[in-house]
Amino acid sequence: MTKAADKKLIVGLDIGTSKVCALVGEVLPDGEVNVIGEGSSPSGGMDKGGVNDLESVVKSVQSAVYKAELMADCQISSVFLSLSGKHIRCQTEEGMVPISDKEVTQDDVDNVIHTAKSVKISDEHKVLHVIPQEFAIDYQEGIKNPVGLSGVRMEASVHLITCHNDMARNIVKAVERCDLKVDQLIFSGLAASYAVLTPDERELGVCVVDIGGGTMDIAVWTGGALRHAAVIPYAGNVVTSDIAYAFGTPLGDAEEIKVKYGCALSEMVSKDAKVDVPSVGGRPSRSLQSQTLAEVIEPRYSELLGLVNQKLIEVQEQLRNAGVKHQLAAGIVLTGGAAQMEGLVECAERVFSNQVRVGLPLDVTGLTEHVQSPHYATAVGLLHYGKDSQTFDDSDLEPKRSVSSIFTRISGWLKKEF
């Protein structure tokens, strides 16, 4: 971790396809995360969650980390690192153990989780997270915290998230080249969930879609537990490419036009609105109708969200067949840099036939004017995750709020590989 006099600091590092973001958070005595440093830089050498140019990634990380160090006035030595990519897999497994002393102890809980996660996975993959969903003792099901309850035998249902060994190793290698240690690798969709969801939403049923430049990370929650994790290797960059090809403008300018003037629902755009489009090869720029731009953006966003909806229909069917609560009563939460498009909520509500909101990071103080944006959801989630998985001295922190206690327990059970 970072070393700064008498401060408990956590650093989240989110290396995306479009940008690298480093956040420094201080854990306050009441358990709040206070953001004291932020650094961002354009991302180089990354594509769809994977490293394709190690040196470029190293330079991008060094730039972002240096800016965060300057702002926080500290030296960063280790980070909680996000991971995405289509190699991410998930599966739900069951375990069962006899209860050793008629009353469930923490050792019994650890044993049943160990039993559930001891399944054979592909040699190319490794377990990234082991997340308990619920427990059953004898005939009582749906138990969230079994410690202290009486019974003869206990069962556990756990969700395993796995990643490809080499994909993980490459991104860790890039970070270590910057003289940084990786405290833990965290699936980006899980981190984003930590940042933007409320306990009520996780209980009622919700899907988080973190839309970045190269990937869309999906996390489905029902009954307070994570039920599915997936990555779709298409996202905001395909919209940028469409604009570039449709209007014959450089990719950099297409991205700027998308961010400044884009709308995901053409009917919301004024017929009189115009946008200046730069040309390539030194030709003069042209003026085009904003509605024409929206007519390029809308079908692509509808297609991207349609891929998510297709995945959700499959997941809900699997949950229904397994007898697990499958309704997404709290709807869809869109977050990530590409979720800030005007008209996107309305476009998404048509695709999903469900309520949709844009998720901003919750429960942070400090540099809120910087970080309360969908861009920072994953990075803020890494800070929350780091806070819950770090073991600070009990005298230093007051007891955590009950809403975070399940995450705190889960963090203790996550398998650490790095």
Helices and strands as residue ranges (DSSP letters): E 9-15, E 19-27, E 33-42, E 46-47, E 50-51, H 54-72, E 78-83, E 89-98, H 106-117, E 125-137, E 140-143, E 153-164, H 165-176, E 181-187, H 188-196, H 199-204, E 206-211, E 216-222, E 225-232, H 236-247, H 251-261, G 266-268, E 274-277, E 286-289, H 290-321, E 332-335, G 337-339, H 344-352, E 356-358, E 364-366, H 368-371, G 374-376, H 377-389, H 402-413
